[in-house]
Amino acid sequence: MERPKAYEIVLSNKTILKIDADEVEKVVQGISSGGSVIVRQGIFNPSFYVAIKEDRERITEYLKITAEIGRQNEQAEKYKAGKVESIPEFQKLGDIFSGVKLLR
């Protein structure tokens, strides 16, 4: 299983905006151009950008869930009791602007 990728944008006012791996390129382009950037979890002004870092909290939570499912699957196979569950995909963040018309 490949380690999931998730990131956080740290802004100068200490706000942290979570982003998914597929949003990183858009964020970097926005930082380069200086225009406001719209991501699933918000809109930010790149002039207040400080850093992009790994979202260890989301990744750790996902890895805990998959490890527990893996343990339960091992037990189910070994003792022929219980049901083998599939490992869930790493979920993308919800889009807070879903259903809202934004100028693009």
The first five atom37 places (N, CA, C, CB, O) and aatype in JSON, in Angstrom:
{
  "aatype": [12, 6, 1, 14, 11, 0, 18, 6, 9, 19, 10, 15, 2, 11, 16, 9, 10, 11, 9, 3, 0, 3, 6, 19, 6, 11, 19, 19, 5, 7, 9, 15, 15, 7, 7, 15, 19, 9, 19, 1, 5, 7, 9, 13, 2, 14, 15, 13, 18, 19, 0, 9, 11, 6, 3, 1, 6, 1, 9, 16, 6, 18, 10, 11, 9, 16, 0, 6, 9, 7, 1, 5, 2, 6, 5, 0, 6, 11, 18, 11, 0, 7, 11, 19, 6, 15, 9, 14, 6, 13, 5, 11, 10, 7, 3, 9, 13, 15, 7, 19, 11, 10, 10, 1],
  "atom_mask": [
    [1, 1, 1, 1, 1],
    [1, 1, 1, 1, 1],
    [1, 1, 1, 1, 1],
    [1, 1, 1, 1, 1],
    [1, 1, 1, 1, 1],
    [1, 1, 1, 1, 1],
    [1, 1, 1, 1, 1],
    [1, 1, 1, 1, 1],
    [1, 1, 1, 1, 1],
    [1, 1, 1, 1, 1],
    [1, 1, 1, 1, 1],
    [1, 1, 1, 1, 1],
    [1, 1, 1, 1, 1],
    [1, 1, 1, 1, 1],
    [1, 1, 1, 1, 1],
    [1, 1, 1, 1, 1],
    [1, 1, 1, 1, 1],
    [1, 1, 1, 1, 1],
    [1, 1, 1, 1, 1],
    [1, 1, 1, 1, 1],
    [1, 1, 1, 1, 1],
    [1, 1, 1, 1, 1],
    [1, 1, 1, 1, 1],
    [1, 1, 1, 1, 1],
    [1, 1, 1, 1, 1],
    [1, 1, 1, 1, 1],
    [1, 1, 1, 1, 1],
    [1, 1, 1, 1, 1],
    [1, 1, 1, 1, 1],
    [1, 1, 1, 0, 1],
    [1, 1, 1, 1, 1],
    [1, 1, 1, 1, 1],
    [1, 1, 1, 1, 1],
    [1, 1, 1, 0, 1],
    [1, 1, 1, 0, 1],
    [1, 1, 1, 1, 1],
    [1, 1, 1, 1, 1],
    [1, 1, 1, 1, 1],
    [1, 1, 1, 1, 1],
    [1, 1, 1, 1, 1],
    [1, 1, 1, 1, 1],
    [1, 1, 1, 0, 1],
    [1, 1, 1, 1, 1],
    [1, 1, 1, 1, 1],
    [1, 1, 1, 1, 1],
    [1, 1, 1, 1, 1],
    [1, 1, 1, 1, 1],
    [1, 1, 1, 1, 1],
    [1, 1, 1, 1, 1],
    [1, 1, 1, 1, 1],
    [1, 1, 1, 1, 1],
    [1, 1, 1, 1, 1],
    [1, 1, 1, 1, 1],
    [1, 1, 1, 1, 1],
    [1, 1, 1, 1, 1],
    [1, 1, 1, 1, 1],
    [1, 1, 1, 1, 1],
    [1, 1, 1, 1, 1],
    [1, 1, 1, 1, 1],
    [1, 1, 1, 1, 1],
    [1, 1, 1, 1, 1],
    [1, 1, 1, 1, 1],
    [1, 1, 1, 1, 1],
    [1, 1, 1, 1, 1],
    [1, 1, 1, 1, 1],
    [1, 1, 1, 1, 1],
    [1, 1, 1, 1, 1],
    [1, 1, 1, 1, 1],
    [1, 1, 1, 1, 1],
    [1, 1, 1, 0, 1],
    [1, 1, 1, 1, 1],
    [1, 1, 1, 1, 1],
    [1, 1, 1, 1, 1],
    [1, 1, 1, 1, 1],
    [1, 1, 1, 1, 1],
    [1, 1, 1, 1, 1],
    [1, 1, 1, 1, 1],
    [1, 1, 1, 1, 1],
    [1, 1, 1, 1, 1],
    [1, 1, 1, 1, 1],
    [1, 1, 1, 1, 1],
    [1, 1, 1, 0, 1],
    [1, 1, 1, 1, 1],
    [1, 1, 1, 1, 1],
    [1, 1, 1, 1, 1],
    [1, 1, 1, 1, 1],
    [1, 1, 1, 1, 1],
    [1, 1, 1, 1, 1],
    [1, 1, 1, 1, 1],
    [1, 1, 1, 1, 1],
    [1, 1, 1, 1, 1],
    [1, 1, 1, 1, 1],
    [1, 1, 1, 1, 1],
    [1, 1, 1, 0, 1],
    [1, 1, 1, 1, 1],
    [1, 1, 1, 1, 1],
    [1, 1, 1, 1, 1],
    [1, 1, 1, 1, 1],
    [1, 1, 1, 0, 1],
    [1, 1, 1, 1, 1],
    [1, 1, 1, 1, 1],
    [1, 1, 1, 1, 1],
    [1, 1, 1, 1, 1],
    [1, 1, 1, 1, 1]
  ],
  "atom_positions": [
    [[0.85, -1.18, 0.0], [0.0, 0.0, 0.0], [0.89, 1.24, 0.0], [-0.96, 0.0, 1.23], [1.83, 1.34, 0.78]],
    [[0.58, 2.16, -0.88], [1.33, 3.41, -0.98], [0.88, 4.37, 0.12], [1.14, 4.05, -2.39], [-0.31, 4.46, 0.44]],
    [[1.85, 5.07, 0.68], [1.54, 6.05, 1.73], [0.72, 7.17, 1.11], [2.86, 6.61, 2.39], [1.09, 7.71, 0.07]],
    [[-0.41, 7.53, 1.73], [-1.24, 8.6, 1.18], [-0.53, 9.95, 1.26], [-2.59, 8.67, 1.93], [0.37, 10.16, 2.07]],
    [[-0.96, 10.85, 0.41], [-0.39, 12.19, 0.39], [-1.46, 13.2, 0.75], [0.22, 12.51, -0.99], [-2.54, 13.22, 0.16]],
    [[-1.16, 14.03, 1.73], [-2.06, 15.09, 2.17], [-1.19, 16.23, 2.68], [-3.07, 14.59, 3.27], [-0.12, 15.99, 3.24]],
    [[-1.64, 17.45, 2.51], [-0.82, 18.61, 2.84], [-1.61, 19.69, 3.57], [-0.21, 19.19, 1.58], [-2.84, 19.68, 3.59]],
    [[-0.86, 20.61, 4.16], [-1.43, 21.77, 4.82], [-0.7, 23.01, 4.33], [-1.34, 21.65, 6.38], [0.52, 23.01, 4.17]],
    [[-1.46, 24.07, 4.08], [-0.87, 25.37, 3.76], [-0.89, 26.16, 5.05], [-1.65, 26.12, 2.59], [-1.94, 26.33, 5.67]],
    [[0.25, 26.65, 5.46], [0.35, 27.47, 6.67], [0.39, 28.93, 6.23], [1.63, 27.09, 7.53], [1.21, 29.31, 5.39]],
    [[-0.51, 29.73, 6.79], [-0.56, 31.15, 6.46], [0.04, 31.97, 7.59], [-2.02, 31.6, 6.18], [0.17, 31.49, 8.72]],
    [[0.41, 33.2, 7.29], [1.11, 34.04, 8.27], [0.29, 34.35, 9.51], [1.51, 35.33, 7.62], [0.87, 34.67, 10.55]],
    [[-1.03, 34.26, 9.43], [-1.86, 34.49, 10.62], [-2.11, 33.2, 11.4], [-3.21, 35.11, 10.19], [-3.0, 33.14, 12.25]],
    [[-1.3, 32.17, 11.12], [-1.34, 30.86, 11.79], [-2.52, 29.99, 11.35], [-1.42, 31.05, 13.29], [-2.71, 28.9, 11.89]],
    [[-3.29, 30.44, 10.39], [-4.36, 29.63, 9.82], [-3.74, 28.49, 9.03], [-5.31, 30.47, 8.93], [-2.73, 28.67, 8.34]],
    [[-4.34, 27.32, 9.14], [-3.87, 26.17, 8.38], [-5.01, 25.72, 7.48], [-3.4, 25.0, 9.32], [-6.13, 25.48, 7.93]],
    [[-4.71, 25.61, 6.2], [-5.68, 25.22, 5.2], [-5.26, 23.86, 4.66], [-5.8, 26.28, 4.06], [-4.17, 23.73, 4.1]],
    [[-6.11, 22.85, 4.81], [-5.79, 21.5, 4.35], [-6.04, 21.38, 2.86], [-6.62, 20.45, 5.13], [-7.02, 21.91, 2.33]],
    [[-5.12, 20.67, 2.18], [-5.29, 20.43, 0.74], [-4.92, 18.98, 0.42], [-4.42, 21.41, -0.09], [-4.21, 18.32, 1.18]],
    [[-5.42, 18.52, -0.71], [-5.09, 17.19, -1.2], [-3.95, 17.29, -2.2], [-6.33, 16.51, -1.85], [-3.62, 18.37, -2.67]],
    [[-3.35, 16.16, -2.5], [-2.19, 16.11, -3.41], [-2.52, 16.7, -4.78], [-1.71, 14.67, -3.57], [-1.68, 17.35, -5.4]],
    [[-3.76, 16.49, -5.26], [-4.11, 17.0, -6.58], [-4.31, 18.51, -6.61], [-5.37, 16.32, -7.06], [-4.53, 19.08, -7.68]],
    [[-4.25, 19.18, -5.46], [-4.4, 20.63, -5.41], [-3.06, 21.36, -5.3], [-5.28, 21.01, -4.23], [-3.01, 22.58, -5.44]],
    [[-1.99, 20.63, -5.05], [-0.68, 21.25, -4.82], [-0.23, 22.07, -6.03], [0.37, 20.18, -4.5], [0.25, 23.2, -5.87]],
    [[-0.37, 21.52, -7.22], [0.08, 22.25, -8.41], [-0.66, 23.58, -8.56], [-0.14, 21.4, -9.67], [-0.04, 24.6, -8.86]],
    [[-1.98, 23.58, -8.33], [-2.77, 24.81, -8.42], [-2.29, 25.83, -7.38], [-4.27, 24.5, -8.22], [-2.2, 27.02, -7.66]],
    [[-1.97, 25.34, -6.17], [-1.5, 26.22, -5.1], [-0.16, 26.85, -5.47], [-1.37, 25.43, -3.78], [0.03, 28.06, -5.31]],
    [[0.76, 26.03, -5.97], [2.08, 26.55, -6.34], [1.96, 27.56, -7.48], [3.02, 25.39, -6.76], [2.65, 28.58, -7.47]],
    [[1.11, 27.29, -8.45], [0.88, 28.25, -9.55], [0.31, 29.55, -9.01], [-0.08, 27.65, -10.6], [0.72, 30.64, -9.43]],
    [[-0.64, 29.45, -8.07], [-1.23, 30.65, -7.47], [-0.21, 31.46, -6.69], [0.0, 0.0, 0.0], [-0.21, 32.69, -6.73]],
    [[0.66, 30.78, -5.97], [1.71, 31.46, -5.21], [2.65, 32.17, -6.18], [2.51, 30.45, -4.32], [3.06, 33.3, -5.93]],
    [[2.99, 31.53, -7.29], [3.88, 32.13, -8.29], [3.25, 33.34, -8.96], [4.24, 31.1, -9.35], [3.93, 34.34, -9.22]],
    [[1.95, 33.25, -9.25], [1.28, 34.35, -9.95], [0.79, 35.46, -9.02], [0.1, 33.81, -10.73], [0.62, 36.6, -9.44]],
    [[0.58, 35.12, -7.75], [0.11, 36.12, -6.79], [-1.4, 36.27, -6.72], [0.0, 0.0, 0.0], [-1.9, 37.08, -5.95]],
    [[-2.13, 35.49, -7.52], [-3.58, 35.58, -7.5], [-4.18, 34.69, -6.42], [0.0, 0.0, 0.0], [-3.57, 33.7, -6.02]],
    [[-5.36, 35.03, -5.96], [-6.05, 34.22, -4.95], [-6.22, 32.79, -5.45], [-7.43, 34.83, -4.6], [-6.39, 32.55, -6.64]],
    [[-6.15, 31.85, -4.51], [-6.23, 30.44, -4.87], [-7.46, 29.83, -4.2], [-4.93, 29.68, -4.44], [-7.69, 30.0, -3.0]],
    [[-8.25, 29.12, -5.0], [-9.43, 28.42, -4.49], [-9.09, 26.94, -4.41], [-10.7, 28.67, -5.4], [-8.73, 26.32, -5.4]],
    [[-9.2, 26.39, -3.2], [-9.02, 24.96, -2.98], [-10.29, 24.43, -2.34], [-7.76, 24.67, -2.08], [-11.19, 25.21, -2.03]],
    [[-10.39, 23.14, -2.15], [-11.62, 22.55, -1.62], [-12.02, 23.1, -0.25], [-11.48, 21.05, -1.53], [-13.21, 23.2, 0.06]],
    [[-11.05, 23.44, 0.56], [-11.34, 23.85, 1.94], [-11.28, 25.36, 2.17], [-10.38, 23.18, 2.87], [-11.36, 25.81, 3.31]],
    [[-11.13, 26.15, 1.11], [-11.14, 27.6, 1.29], [-10.47, 28.35, 0.16], [0.0, 0.0, 0.0], [-10.07, 27.77, -0.85]],
    [[-10.37, 29.65, 0.36], [-9.72, 30.55, -0.58], [-8.64, 31.27, 0.21], [-10.73, 31.56, -1.25], [-8.88, 31.72, 1.34]],
    [[-7.45, 31.4, -0.37], [-6.42, 32.14, 0.34], [-5.65, 33.07, -0.58], [-5.47, 31.18, 1.03], [-5.54, 32.84, -1.78]],
    [[-5.12, 34.11, 0.02], [-4.29, 35.09, -0.66], [-2.85, 34.62, -0.54], [-4.49, 36.53, -0.07], [-2.34, 34.52, 0.58]],
    [[-2.18, 34.32, -1.65], [-0.82, 33.78, -1.59], [0.19, 34.71, -0.92], [-0.35, 33.47, -2.97], [1.26, 34.24, -0.51]],
    [[-0.1, 35.98, -0.79], [0.86, 36.87, -0.14], [0.95, 36.56, 1.36], [0.45, 38.34, -0.35], [1.87, 37.04, 2.03]],
    [[0.02, 35.78, 1.9], [0.06, 35.38, 3.31], [0.56, 33.95, 3.51], [-1.32, 35.53, 3.92], [0.55, 33.43, 4.62]],
    [[1.0, 33.34, 2.42], [1.51, 31.97, 2.46], [2.86, 31.94, 3.17], [1.64, 31.39, 1.03], [3.72, 32.78, 2.92]],
    [[3.04, 30.96, 4.06], [4.3, 30.77, 4.77], [4.95, 29.44, 4.36], [4.08, 30.81, 6.29], [6.14, 29.4, 4.06]],
    [[4.16, 28.36, 4.34], [4.73, 27.04, 4.05], [3.65, 26.07, 3.6], [5.46, 26.48, 5.28], [2.46, 26.27, 3.85]],
    [[4.1, 25.02, 2.93], [3.26, 23.87, 2.64], [3.95, 22.7, 3.33], [3.07, 23.61, 1.06], [5.14, 22.46, 3.12]],
    [[3.19, 21.98, 4.15], [3.79, 20.85, 4.87], [2.85, 19.65, 4.81], [4.09, 21.24, 6.34], [1.68, 19.76, 4.47]],
    [[3.4, 18.5, 5.16], [2.63, 17.26, 5.16], [1.57, 17.31, 6.26], [3.55, 16.04, 5.35], [1.84, 17.77, 7.37]],
    [[0.38, 16.84, 5.94], [-0.7, 16.77, 6.93], [-0.58, 15.44, 7.66], [-2.12, 16.93, 6.25], [-1.28, 14.47, 7.34]],
    [[0.29, 15.41, 8.63], [0.57, 14.16, 9.35], [-0.63, 13.64, 10.11], [1.73, 14.36, 10.3], [-0.79, 12.43, 10.25]],
    [[-1.48, 14.53, 10.59], [-2.67, 14.1, 11.35], [-3.6, 13.26, 10.48], [-3.42, 15.33, 11.89], [-4.02, 12.18, 10.9]],
    [[-3.92, 13.73, 9.28], [-4.8, 12.98, 8.38], [-4.17, 11.66, 7.96], [-5.13, 13.8, 7.14], [-4.84, 10.63, 7.91]],
    [[-2.89, 11.7, 7.65], [-2.2, 10.5, 7.2], [-2.14, 9.47, 8.32], [-0.77, 10.84, 6.71], [-2.42, 8.3, 8.1]],
    [[-1.78, 9.91, 9.53], [-1.7, 9.0, 10.67], [-3.05, 8.37, 10.96], [-1.19, 9.75, 11.91], [-3.12, 7.17, 11.23]],
    [[-4.11, 9.14, 10.92], [-5.46, 8.61, 11.17], [-5.82, 7.54, 10.13], [-6.5, 9.75, 11.14], [-6.35, 6.49, 10.48]],
    [[-5.53, 7.81, 8.87], [-5.81, 6.83, 7.82], [-4.99, 5.56, 8.04], [-5.5, 7.43, 6.43], [-5.53, 4.46, 7.91]],
    [[-3.72, 5.7, 8.36], [-2.87, 4.53, 8.57], [-3.34, 3.71, 9.77], [-1.43, 4.96, 8.77], [-3.24, 2.48, 9.75]],
    [[-3.85, 4.36, 10.81], [-4.41, 3.63, 11.97], [-5.62, 2.81, 11.54], [-4.81, 4.61, 13.1], [-5.74, 1.64, 11.91]],
    [[-6.49, 3.42, 10.76], [-7.71, 2.73, 10.3], [-7.34, 1.53, 9.43], [-8.62, 3.7, 9.52], [-7.88, 0.44, 9.61]],
    [[-6.42, 1.73, 8.5], [-6.05, 0.62, 7.61], [-5.3, -0.48, 8.36], [-5.19, 1.14, 6.45], [-5.45, -1.66, 8.04]],
    [[-4.5, -0.12, 9.34], [-3.8, -1.13, 10.14], [-4.8, -1.98, 10.92], [-2.78, -0.47, 11.1], [-4.64, -3.19, 11.02]],
    [[-5.81, -1.34, 11.48], [-6.83, -2.07, 12.24], [-7.62, -3.0, 11.33], [-7.79, -1.08, 12.95], [-7.88, -4.14, 11.7]],
    [[-7.99, -2.53, 10.15], [-8.7, -3.38, 9.2], [-7.81, -4.55, 8.79], [-9.15, -2.57, 7.95], [-8.27, -5.69, 8.69]],
    [[-6.53, -4.27, 8.55], [-5.59, -5.33, 8.2], [-5.47, -6.38, 9.3], [0.0, 0.0, 0.0], [-5.43, -7.57, 9.01]],
    [[-5.43, -5.93, 10.55], [-5.35, -6.85, 11.69], [-6.61, -7.7, 11.77], [-5.17, -6.06, 13.01], [-6.53, -8.92, 11.97]],
    [[-7.77, -7.07, 11.61], [-9.03, -7.81, 11.65], [-9.13, -8.81, 10.49], [-10.22, -6.84, 11.6], [-9.64, -9.92, 10.66]],
    [[-8.64, -8.42, 9.31], [-8.66, -9.32, 8.16], [-7.76, -10.53, 8.4], [-8.22, -8.58, 6.88], [-8.11, -11.65, 8.05]],
    [[-6.61, -10.28, 8.99], [-5.69, -11.37, 9.31], [-6.34, -12.37, 10.27], [-4.39, -10.81, 9.91], [-6.22, -13.58, 10.09]],
    [[-7.02, -11.84, 11.27], [-7.71, -12.69, 12.24], [-8.84, -13.48, 11.56], [-8.27, -11.84, 13.4], [-9.03, -14.67, 11.83]],
    [[-9.58, -12.81, 10.68], [-10.69, -13.46, 9.98], [-10.19, -14.6, 9.11], [-11.47, -12.45, 9.14], [-10.81, -15.66, 9.04]],
    [[-9.07, -14.38, 8.43], [-8.52, -15.42, 7.57], [-7.9, -16.56, 8.39], [-7.46, -14.82, 6.63], [-8.07, -17.73, 8.05]],
    [[-7.21, -16.22, 9.45], [-6.52, -17.22, 10.26], [-7.51, -18.13, 10.98], [-5.6, -16.54, 11.28], [-7.33, -19.35, 11.01]],
    [[-8.55, -17.55, 11.56], [-9.5, -18.32, 12.38], [-10.81, -18.61, 11.67], [-9.78, -17.57, 13.66], [-11.72, -19.21, 12.25]],
    [[-10.92, -18.19, 10.41], [-12.14, -18.4, 9.62], [-13.39, -17.89, 10.34], [-12.3, -19.89, 9.3], [-14.46, -18.49, 10.28]],
    [[-13.2, -16.78, 11.02], [-14.31, -16.14, 11.73], [-14.31, -14.66, 11.37], [-14.19, -16.34, 13.29], [-13.26, -14.01, 11.32]],
    [[-15.47, -14.15, 11.12], [-15.56, -12.75, 10.74], [-15.48, -12.58, 9.24], [0.0, 0.0, 0.0], [-15.4, -13.56, 8.49]],
    [[-15.5, -11.36, 8.82], [-15.56, -11.03, 7.4], [-14.31, -10.23, 7.02], [-16.86, -10.23, 7.06], [-13.89, -9.34, 7.76]],
    [[-13.74, -10.54, 5.87], [-12.59, -9.78, 5.37], [-13.11, -8.51, 4.72], [-11.74, -10.63, 4.35], [-13.92, -8.55, 3.8]],
    [[-12.63, -7.38, 5.22], [-13.04, -6.06, 4.71], [-12.0, -5.54, 3.73], [-13.24, -5.05, 5.88], [-10.81, -5.84, 3.86]],
    [[-12.44, -4.76, 2.76], [-11.47, -4.15, 1.85], [-10.91, -2.88, 2.51], [-12.13, -3.82, 0.47], [-11.58, -2.23, 3.31]],
    [[-9.69, -2.56, 2.15], [-9.04, -1.35, 2.69], [-9.63, -0.15, 1.96], [-7.46, -1.42, 2.52], [-9.61, -0.11, 0.72]],
    [[-10.14, 0.83, 2.69], [-10.74, 2.0, 2.03], [-9.68, 2.88, 1.38], [-11.55, 2.83, 3.04], [-8.53, 2.91, 1.83]],
    [[-10.06, 3.58, 0.35], [-9.16, 4.55, -0.29], [-9.03, 5.76, 0.62], [-9.68, 4.96, -1.7], [-9.91, 6.06, 1.42]],
    [[-7.91, 6.45, 0.47], [-7.7, 7.7, 1.2], [-8.66, 8.72, 0.6], [-6.2, 8.19, 1.11], [-8.62, 8.99, -0.6]],
    [[-9.51, 9.28, 1.43], [-10.57, 10.17, 0.95], [-10.07, 11.6, 0.73], [-11.72, 10.18, 1.93], [-9.31, 12.14, 1.53]],
    [[-10.52, 12.18, -0.37], [-10.23, 13.59, -0.62], [-11.07, 14.43, 0.33], [-10.51, 13.97, -2.11], [-12.11, 14.0, 0.82]],
    [[-10.61, 15.62, 0.57], [-11.34, 16.56, 1.41], [-12.65, 16.95, 0.73], [-10.49, 17.82, 1.71], [-12.75, 16.95, -0.5]],
    [[-13.63, 17.28, 1.54], [-14.89, 17.76, 0.99], [-14.73, 19.16, 0.43], [0.0, 0.0, 0.0], [-13.91, 19.94, 0.92]],
    [[-15.5, 19.48, -0.58], [-15.46, 20.8, -1.2], [-16.49, 21.69, -0.53], [-15.71, 20.72, -2.74], [-17.7, 21.49, -0.7]],
    [[-16.03, 22.66, 0.25], [-16.96, 23.54, 0.97], [-17.72, 24.46, 0.01], [-16.21, 24.39, 2.0], [-18.71, 25.08, 0.41]],
    [[-17.26, 24.55, -1.23], [-17.92, 25.41, -2.21], [-18.86, 24.64, -3.13], [-16.89, 26.14, -3.04], [-19.41, 25.2, -4.08]],
    [[-19.06, 23.35, -2.85], [-19.95, 22.55, -3.67], [-21.34, 23.19, -3.69], [-20.03, 21.09, -3.13], [-21.93, 23.47, -2.64]],
    [[-21.84, 23.42, -4.86], [-23.17, 24.03, -5.01], [-23.15, 25.54, -4.97], [0.0, 0.0, 0.0], [-24.2, 26.16, -5.11]],
    [[-21.98, 26.15, -4.78], [-21.86, 27.61, -4.74], [-21.21, 28.05, -6.03], [-21.04, 28.09, -3.5], [-20.18, 27.51, -6.43]],
    [[-21.81, 29.05, -6.69], [-21.24, 29.53, -7.95], [-20.13, 30.52, -7.63], [-22.33, 30.2, -8.84], [-20.35, 31.56, -7.01]],
    [[-18.92, 30.17, -8.08], [-17.75, 31.03, -7.89], [-17.33, 31.59, -9.24], [-16.58, 30.25, -7.23], [-17.49, 30.93, -10.26]],
    [[-16.81, 32.8, -9.26], [-16.27, 33.37, -10.48], [-14.98, 32.65, -10.81], [-16.05, 34.9, -10.34], [-14.11, 32.5, -9.94]],
    [[-14.84, 32.21, -12.01], [-13.59, 31.53, -12.43], [-13.14, 32.08, -13.73], [-13.79, 30.01, -12.53], [-12.11, 31.65, -14.26]]
  ]
}
